[in-house]
Amino acid sequence: MANFVLVAGARLGSWAWDDVVPHLRTAGHGVHPLTLSGLAEKQGVPAGQQTHVQDIVDEVERRDLRDVILVGHSYSGVPSGQAAGRIGDRLAHLVFLDSSIPADGEPFVSAWPDGGATVRASIAENGGFWPVAPAAHFEGHGLTDEQIARIVGRSTPHPGTTLTEPAMLGRPLGDLPATYIKCTLGDPEPSDDVAKLLTSECWRLMEMDTGHWPMFSQPRELARILLDVAGVGPSARAC
């Protein structure tokens, strides 16, 4: 039995995994969707990027989880990639779900085309938070109007310092057993930093023909891929 720790991207909470969790539990695995500090039901809790890293580490250690499949979506690939190196042999596999990846000494926003200037300005104009995205932000990602309304309606402003503080890697990402899941709708190729890591024998690439929020658009297919990672499917592998 694996233990899935699921961490959704910016502005989202554990609720984002509601359509995925039943498929994983039915297969007999432990499933632990996690809300990071400052978001959803944890709004008001002060948070920087290292707070989010510690949130993940604390979840694993508090529950004494072993054989952990750690899944980081979008922004949460950054704290998940750091936490994976800190939980030692509790980690079975790391999954980056159409996510950013941490670079030592660099903040999440550094990978943006303008170096993060637009995001930093938005955070400054909104009291230190990255505001909730409008419905138009989610168009073209294979989502229904109902799914978009659900995402927008339940999203919360994201603590800005988590996006602007630098990552601190304790272990090279290329040494970790990892799968990168690329959502190819509208953006078919992995970024250059991901492509470089995919040359590691510890990494593999899987693709989904959907947009950036597959836990909503294709939850059953996403669960199937995650079960494959856990070793249920024939193509699963670890480093």
C-alpha positions as CSV (number, residue, x, y, z in Angstrom):
1,M,0.0,0.0,0.0
2,A,1.2,3.5,-0.9
3,N,0.4,6.7,0.9
4,F,-0.5,9.5,-1.5
5,V,0.1,13.0,-0.2
6,L,-1.6,15.4,-2.6
7,V,-0.8,19.1,-2.7
8,A,-2.7,21.3,-5.1
9,G,-1.4,24.5,-6.7
10,A,-1.7,28.2,-5.9
11,R,-5.0,29.4,-4.4
12,L,-6.3,25.8,-3.9
13,G,-6.9,23.6,-0.9
14,S,-7.3,19.9,-0.2
15,W,-10.8,20.1,-1.7
16,A,-9.3,20.3,-5.1
17,W,-8.6,16.5,-5.0
18,D,-12.2,15.5,-4.1
19,D,-12.8,13.8,-7.4
20,V,-9.5,11.9,-7.4
21,V,-9.4,10.7,-3.8
22,P,-12.1,8.0,-4.1
23,H,-10.4,6.3,-7.0
24,L,-7.1,6.0,-5.1
25,R,-8.8,4.8,-1.9
26,T,-10.8,2.2,-3.7
27,A,-7.6,0.7,-4.9
28,G,-6.5,0.3,-1.3
29,H,-4.1,3.1,-0.8
30,G,-3.8,5.7,1.9
31,V,-4.7,9.2,0.6
32,H,-3.9,12.4,2.3
33,P,-4.9,15.6,0.5
34,L,-3.2,18.6,2.1
35,T,-4.1,22.2,2.5
36,L,-1.1,24.5,2.8
37,S,-0.9,27.3,5.4
38,G,-2.7,30.5,4.5
39,L,-5.2,28.8,2.0
40,A,-8.7,27.5,2.1
41,E,-9.6,26.4,5.7
42,K,-6.1,27.6,6.8
43,Q,-6.7,31.2,5.7
44,G,-5.1,33.7,8.1
45,V,-2.2,31.4,9.0
46,P,1.0,33.3,8.1
47,A,3.0,31.5,5.4
48,G,6.2,31.8,3.5
49,Q,7.6,29.2,1.1
50,Q,9.5,27.3,3.8
51,T,6.2,27.2,5.8
52,H,4.7,25.3,2.9
53,V,7.7,22.9,2.7
54,Q,7.3,22.3,6.4
55,D,3.6,21.7,6.1
56,I,4.4,18.8,3.8
57,V,7.1,17.4,6.0
58,D,4.9,17.7,9.1
59,E,2.1,15.9,7.4
60,V,4.3,12.9,6.5
61,E,5.9,12.8,9.9
62,R,2.8,13.4,12.0
63,R,1.0,10.6,10.4
64,D,4.2,8.4,10.3
65,L,3.7,7.8,6.6
66,R,5.8,5.4,4.7
67,D,5.9,4.5,1.0
68,V,4.9,8.1,0.2
69,I,3.9,9.1,-3.3
70,L,4.2,12.9,-3.0
71,V,2.2,14.8,-5.7
72,G,2.8,18.5,-6.2
73,H,0.6,20.4,-8.7
74,S,1.5,23.7,-10.4
75,Y,3.0,26.0,-7.7
76,S,3.1,23.2,-5.2
77,G,5.8,21.4,-7.2
78,V,8.2,24.0,-5.6
79,P,7.6,23.1,-1.9
80,S,7.0,19.4,-2.8
81,G,10.4,19.2,-4.5
82,Q,12.1,20.6,-1.5
83,A,10.1,18.5,1.0
84,A,10.8,15.3,-0.9
85,G,14.5,15.6,-0.1
86,R,13.8,16.0,3.6
87,I,11.6,13.0,4.3
88,G,14.3,10.5,3.5
89,D,13.4,6.9,3.0
90,R,9.7,7.7,3.6
91,L,9.6,8.8,0.0
92,A,8.7,6.2,-2.6
93,H,8.1,8.5,-5.5
94,L,7.8,12.2,-6.3
95,V,5.2,13.4,-8.9
96,F,5.3,16.8,-10.5
97,L,1.8,17.4,-11.9
98,D,2.2,20.0,-14.7
99,S,4.1,21.9,-12.1
100,S,7.0,24.3,-11.5
101,I,10.1,22.7,-10.1
102,P,12.3,24.3,-7.5
103,A,15.7,25.7,-8.3
104,D,18.1,26.2,-5.4
105,G,18.2,29.9,-4.4
106,E,15.4,30.9,-6.9
107,P,11.8,31.9,-6.1
108,F,8.8,30.5,-7.9
109,V,8.3,33.8,-9.8
110,S,11.8,33.8,-11.3
111,A,10.7,31.4,-14.1
112,W,8.1,33.8,-15.4
113,P,8.9,35.6,-18.7
114,D,9.2,39.0,-16.9
115,G,11.1,37.6,-14.0
116,G,8.0,37.8,-11.8
117,A,7.5,41.5,-12.1
118,T,3.8,41.3,-12.9
119,V,3.2,38.8,-10.0
120,R,5.2,40.9,-7.5
121,A,3.2,44.0,-8.5
122,S,-0.1,42.1,-8.1
123,I,0.9,40.9,-4.7
124,A,1.9,44.5,-3.6
125,E,-1.4,45.8,-4.9
126,N,-3.4,43.2,-3.0
127,G,-2.1,43.4,0.5
128,G,0.6,40.8,0.2
129,F,-1.6,38.2,-1.6
130,W,-1.8,36.9,-5.1
131,P,-5.5,37.4,-5.9
132,V,-7.9,34.7,-7.1
133,A,-7.8,34.3,-10.8
134,P,-10.9,35.2,-12.9
135,A,-13.0,32.6,-14.8
136,A,-11.3,33.6,-18.1
137,H,-8.0,32.3,-16.7
138,F,-9.3,28.7,-16.8
139,E,-10.7,28.7,-20.3
140,G,-9.1,26.5,-22.9
141,H,-8.1,23.9,-20.3
142,G,-10.7,21.2,-21.0
143,L,-12.9,22.4,-18.1
144,T,-16.7,22.8,-18.1
145,D,-18.4,26.0,-17.0
146,E,-19.5,24.2,-13.9
147,Q,-15.9,23.1,-13.1
148,I,-14.6,26.6,-13.7
149,A,-17.2,28.1,-11.4
150,R,-16.3,25.6,-8.7
151,I,-12.6,26.4,-8.9
152,V,-13.1,30.2,-8.8
153,G,-15.8,30.0,-6.1
154,R,-13.6,28.0,-3.7
155,S,-10.2,29.5,-4.4
156,T,-8.6,31.8,-1.9
157,P,-5.9,34.5,-2.3
158,H,-2.4,33.0,-2.2
159,P,0.2,34.2,0.4
160,G,2.6,36.3,-1.7
161,T,5.8,35.5,0.1
162,T,5.5,31.8,-0.8
163,L,6.0,32.9,-4.4
164,T,8.9,35.3,-3.9
165,E,11.0,33.5,-1.3
166,P,13.9,31.4,-2.7
167,A,13.8,27.6,-2.7
168,M,16.4,25.7,-0.6
169,L,17.2,22.3,-2.0
170,G,18.8,19.8,0.4
171,R,19.1,17.1,-2.3
172,P,19.4,17.4,-6.1
173,L,16.1,16.8,-7.8
174,G,17.8,14.5,-10.4
175,D,18.6,12.0,-7.7
176,L,15.0,11.6,-6.6
177,P,12.7,9.0,-8.1
178,A,10.3,11.2,-10.0
179,T,7.6,11.3,-12.6
180,Y,6.7,14.5,-14.5
181,I,3.1,14.6,-15.7
182,K,2.8,17.0,-18.6
183,C,-0.7,18.3,-19.5
184,T,-0.4,18.9,-23.2
185,L,-3.5,20.9,-24.1
186,G,-2.2,24.2,-25.4
187,D,1.3,23.7,-24.1
188,P,2.7,20.3,-25.2
189,E,6.4,20.5,-24.4
190,P,8.0,20.4,-21.0
191,S,10.0,23.5,-20.0
192,D,13.7,23.5,-20.5
193,D,14.5,22.9,-16.8
194,V,12.2,19.9,-16.7
195,A,13.5,18.5,-20.0
196,K,17.0,18.6,-18.5
197,L,15.9,16.6,-15.5
198,L,14.1,14.1,-17.6
199,T,17.6,12.9,-18.9
200,S,18.1,11.5,-15.4
201,E,17.6,7.7,-15.1
202,C,15.5,8.4,-12.0
203,W,12.9,10.5,-13.9
204,R,10.2,9.7,-16.5
205,L,7.6,11.7,-18.4
206,M,3.9,10.9,-18.7
207,E,1.4,13.0,-20.6
208,M,-2.3,13.9,-20.3
209,D,-4.3,15.3,-23.1
210,T,-6.0,18.0,-21.0
211,G,-5.2,21.3,-19.5
212,H,-3.5,22.5,-16.3
213,W,-6.1,21.3,-13.8
214,P,-6.5,17.6,-14.5
215,M,-7.9,16.8,-11.0
216,F,-11.1,18.6,-12.3
217,S,-11.0,17.9,-16.0
218,Q,-9.9,14.2,-16.0
219,P,-9.9,12.9,-12.4
220,R,-10.3,9.3,-13.3
221,E,-7.4,9.3,-15.8
222,L,-5.2,11.2,-13.3
223,A,-5.9,8.6,-10.7
224,R,-5.0,5.8,-13.1
225,I,-1.7,7.4,-13.8
226,L,-1.0,7.9,-10.1
227,L,-1.9,4.3,-9.5
228,D,0.6,3.3,-12.2
229,V,3.2,5.3,-10.4
230,A,2.4,3.4,-7.2
231,G,3.2,0.2,-9.0
232,V,-0.3,-0.9,-9.9
233,G,0.3,-0.4,-13.6
234,P,3.0,-2.2,-15.7
235,S,5.0,0.9,-16.6
236,A,5.6,2.1,-13.0
237,R,9.2,2.4,-12.0
238,A,11.4,3.9,-9.3
239,C,14.9,5.1,-9.3
